[in-house]
Amino acid sequence: MANKHRRNGDAALAMALARGEPVEVAARQAGVSSRTAHRRLAEEDFRKLIAEARVTLVRRVAGQLAGAGDEAVATMRTLLSDEDPRVRLGAAKGVLEYLFKAAEIGDLAEKLVEVEARLDELLRTERQAGYQ
């Protein structure tokens, strides 16, 4: 078979499993047997397909959250001017908490890019050494 991912139900099965569905439920949703689903899970290529589907889902959710972020920030800014000092304090704490989390995520993303670059370089070096 030229492309293992073209088998009936693979894409639907991978997406259901990426969403966290139990194997039996994912198999039913994809129109395959539980036994087939378990066989596919034993294949490295199929597990990679699930990982890719999971990344797709995470990016989709992140995009939706980013879209709601503008509205959330506007609400927090409005609450910073509220008459009730408890509301202002809660809003200020929320803004600072998310500011620090965003900075931390930015730092982690930067480190991840560095690690990926090092890994790519190591893999490239290993491949070159294997071909000599």
N, C-alpha and C positions, 0 to 999 in steps of 0.2 A: 504494500500500500504506500503510495507516494507521500501522502500527508496523513499521519495518524490522527490529526485534529479534525479531519473531515468526516470522521465516522458519525453515524447517526446519533444525535443527542449529546455529543461531546461538549459543544459550546454551552448548551442549556445546563448540562450536568455540572460543568466547571463553574458557571455563574452561581448556581444554587449552592454548591459547596463553598464558594467564596463568600457567599452571604451568611454562611454558618449553619445552613440546613443540615440536619442529620442525613447520613448516607441514604437511608431508606426513603426519606421524604424527597431528597434531591433526585434520586433515581426515578421516583414516580413522576415528579415534575418534568423530568427530561424524557420520559417515555422509554426508559430502559429498566432492566431488572436490577435488583440490588446486587446480585452476583456480578453482573456486568460492571456496575459502578465500583465494586470492590476490586475487580480485575484492573479497571482503568487507574484506580488509586495506586496500584502497585507499580505503575509505569512512571518513570521520572519525567518524561515529556508531558504527561498529563498533569502531574503535580505542578510543573512549571506553568501550564495553562491556567491552573487554578490561581497560582500566585499572580499571574498577569491580570486575571479577572479581578482579584482582590485590589490590586493597584488601581484599576479602572474605577472600581466602586469607591475607593477612598478619594480619588481625585474628583469624582462627581460630587460626593458629599462635601468635600473641601470647597468646591466651587459654589455650592449652594450656601454654605456657611459664610463664605466671603461676600456673597451677594447680600446676605442679611446683615453683615457686619456694619455696613454704612448706616443702616437704620438703627442698629444697636448703639453705635457710637453717638449718633445724634440724640438718642434718648438719654444716654448717660450724660452728655453735655447739658441737656435741658435740666436733668435732675441735679446737676452741680449748682444750679441757681435756685433750687427749691427753697421755700421759706423755712421748712422744717430742717433743723440742723442734723437730725438723725438721717434724713433722706440724703442730704448733702454729703454726710460722712460715708454712708453706704455707697453712694455713687463714686466718691473719691477713692475709696478702698477698691471698688471694682475696676476703676480706670487704672490704678497703679498695679493691681494684681495682673490684669491682662497685658499691661505694658511690659512688666517683667517677664511674663510667660512668652510674649512675642519675641523679646530680646533673646531669651533662652532658646527658643525654637530656631531663631536665626543663627545663633552660634552653633547649634547642633547640625543644622543644615549645611553650614559652612564646613564643619568637621567631616560630615558625611561625604561631601564632594571631594575633600582631600583624601579620605580613605578610599573612595571609589577610584580616584586617579592613581593612587599607589597600587591598588589591586590590579587595575588595567595594565599598569607598567610591569608588575610582577608576572602577570599572565602572558603578556607579550614577550617578555624575556624568556619565560619557560617554554613557550611555543618555539621561539627562535633556537633555543638550545636543543630542543627535541628534533629539529629539522637538520641539524648539522651533523 
